[in-house]
Amino acid sequence: MPAAIRKTIPHVVLLLYVAVILIPFAIVVFSSLKESNAEVASHPLGFPKELFFDNYVKAWKQAKINVYFFNSLYISLSAAAAGVLLASATAFALTRMKFLRTSKWIYQFVLIGMLIPGNVLFISQYILIQKMGILNTHMALLLPYTAGAIPFSILLISAFMRSVPAELEEAAIVDGLSSQGLFFRIILPLTVPALVTVFIINYLGNWNEYLLSNFFISTDSLKTLPTGMVGFRDAYQTNYPLICTGIVFSVLPVVVLYAFLQKKIIEGLTAGSVKG
């Protein structure tokens, strides 16, 4: 087989894969801009005859997509930020504080959390949230989201922190920096790529989470976008353009975020694994 063909085949396969992924999303976007079910049914793959943006206005205001959207945004950002802060502090203690003789055991214990599927803990989490009196509040989601992300976050951030030269730490201590100063002024700035990666991954996971938000939140005004979309689908199941509009609202923020920050995600993952 000629070398040119061998080089072309992988690119063709990747293009086919991209087409399989993007074509369904393109159909949803085109359908959201169409005026009626008849137009969607007659030209499912075609461009809309006229761009009909009223679907977005109706879905955003009348169908309360705006409420679900901002609930998801607030919970996802807050839980991701809290997870990064707790994981980075824990990783600093386990990797840079030599006086912790049991740090290896603590590290292994934390990583055990990655071996336990989240669904297995659902009943115990529900009982705990209920006894804490925060069921049907946003705290019922913030706490599990933050705690569930800590094991993976510590794994990634620890690998990056181990790559920081010990000479920097020794020089900072000689200059009189405390443990807090060393953490905030030296270690944390040097681990920004890993922190950004962890934040984005946790944010995407929180944004797409459905099981806990479905059972822990029952008040409609407190629901997140994944659970709100279920009621939205039931209310407008015969209006295909409006259903597609709701799908676009739920997917677009994640797609845009990953499209602009995918380089940071890859840099954080590879840098931590190579240097550590």
N, C-alpha and C positions, 0 to 999 in steps of 0.2 A: 504493500500500500504506500503510495507517495507520501512524503513528509507533510505536504500542504494539506492533504485530506486528513491526516492524523491530527493536525493542529486545528482543523476546522470542526471536526466532530464534537469535541467538548463544548465549543461555543454554540453549536446548533442545539445540543442537548440542553444547555443552560437557557437558551432563548425559548425553547419549547416549555421548559419548566416555568419560566417567568410568564409566558403566555397563559399557561394553565392557572397560575395564581392570579394574574391581573384581569383576565377576561371576565370572570364572574363579578369582580369588584366594579369593572367598567360598566357592566350591564346594570348593576345597582345604581351607579351614579347617573347614567343616562335615564333610567326609569324614574329616578327622583325628580328629574326636570321635565317630565312629561305631564300632560294635563289630565289624562283620564286612563282608566283601565283598558279601554278599547285601543288606545295608542300603544300601551305597553304590550298588549296581546298581539297586535298586528305587526309591530316592529320591535321585538324584544332586543335585537342586537343593533338597531339603528339609532342614529342621533335623533333627539326630539325635533319635531317640526318647528316649534318655538320654545325658547327657554322659559319654563314656567316656575318662577321662584316663589310663588305663593305657597307651595308645599312646605318650604323651609320656614316661612313666617308662621304658618298654621301649626306646624309641628313644634316650633320653638315656644310659641305663646299658648295657643289653645290646648295643645296636648301636654303641656308642662314639661317638655324636654329640657327647658332651661333650668327648672328646679332640680331634676335628676342630674343634669350635667354639672352644675356647680356643687352639688352634694358630693358627687364622685371626685371632682377636682379637689375640693377641700380635704376629703378623707384620704385620697391617694397621696397628695403632697405632704400632708401632716404626718401620716404614718411612715412614708418613705424618709422624710427628714429625721424623724425620731429614731428610726431604725439605723440610719447612718451614724447619728451621734452616739447612740448606745454601743453599736458594733465597733466603731472606731476607738472609743474609750476602752472597751474590753480588749480589743486587739492590741492596743498600746500596752495595757497592763500585762498581757500574756507574752508579748514578744520582746518588750524593752525593759521591763522591771525584773531584774535578775533575782531579787530577793524572794520572789514568789516561787518557792521550791516545788509547789504542786501545780505550776502553770501548765505543764504538759498534760497532767490528768484532767485539769479543768478544760483545757482545749479539746481533748478527746471527748469529754462529757458533753460539751456544747455541740460538737459535730454529730453526736448521736441523733440530735434533732433532725438532721437531714435525712436520716434513715427511716423516720416515722412519717408515713403519709398523713397529710393534713386531715383527710376525711376520717381517719381512725380516731382523732381527738375531738370530733364534732360534738358528740353527746356530752363529754366531760366539759368542753368549753361552754356549751349551752347552760349546763347546770351551774358552772362557776359564774358566768355572766348574770344569770338569774339571781343567784344568792348575793351578788354584789349590788344588785338593784339598779343596774345600768342597761337592762334589756330594753330594746326599742329606743335606744339613744345612739348617737354617733360614736360614743365611747365604746359601745359594744363591738364596733368594727375596728376602731383605732387600736385598741389593745391587742387583739389577735393578729391583726395585720403587722403591727410592729414586732411582736414577739416571734411570729412565724418567719420573719425575714432575717432574724439575727444570726442563726447558724451559718447560712450561706454568706452573709455579709462579713462575718468574722473570718471565715475561710479565705475570702478574697482579699480583704484588707490586711490580714495577718501576713499573707504571702508578700504583699507589697511592702509592708513595714519592715520585714526581715531584710529587705534589700537596701535599707538605709544604712550607710556606713556608720560603724560604731564610733569612729573618730568625731563625727559631728555631735553625737550625743555627749561624748567626753568633753569636748571643747565647750559645749553649752553649760555643762555642769561646773566646769572650772570658772566660767564667767559668772557663775552665781545664779543660774536659772533653776527654779524649782521644778518639780514634776509637772505641775500645771503649765508652767511657762515652756518647758521642753515639749509638752504635748501640743499646745496651741500655736507656738511660734516656730517650732522646728519640724516636728514629725508630721503634723496635720497638713501644712502647706506642701510638703514633699509627696504626700499621698493623695493629692487632689485627683489624679486620673482614676485611681481605684474608687475614691469616694463618689465621683461622678458616675462611674459605671454602676456601682451598687445602688445609687439613688435612682437611676433610670430603670434598672431591672426591677427594683422594688415597686417603683411607681407604675410600671406597666402591669405587674402582677396584681397590684391593688385595684387598678382601673378595671381589669377584666374579671375580678373575682365575683362569683355569683352565689355560691352555696351559703356562706355565712350571712351575706347581706340579705338573702331571701328569707332566712329563718330568724335572724336577729332583729330585723327592722320590719315593722308592720305598718307604721304610719306612713301614708303616701307622701307627705311633704318631706320626709327624712330619707326616702329611698334613694339608692344610687342608680346610675344609668342602666346597668345590666338588669336589675330587677324592675326598674320602671319601664323598661322596654317590653317586658312581658305583658304588663297591663296595657301598654300602648298598642301592642300587637293585637290583643284581644278586642280592644275598642275599635280599631281601624283595620281589621283583618280583610275586609272587602275593598279597601282602598290601597291598591298596590303602590302607586306613586308615593303616598304618604308613608307607607311602611318602609319603602326604600329610603326615604328621606331620614327617617329615624335611624336606620342602619348606618347611613353616612355620618350622622351626628355622633354615633357611638364609636365608629371606627376611625374617623378622620383625625382626631387629636393624637391618637397613638401612632398612626401612619406618619403624620407630619413630624412628631417628636423623634421617631426612630430614623426618619429620612435625614434629618438635620444632625442627629447626634450619634449615628451608627459608628462613625469613626472613633468617637470617644469611648463607646462601649467596647469596641474591638481593641483599642489601645490599652484600656484598663485591664481587660482580661489577659491579653498576651504579655503585657509588661510585668504584671504580677507573677505570672507563671514562669517567665523566662528569668527574671532577676532573682526571684525567690528560690 
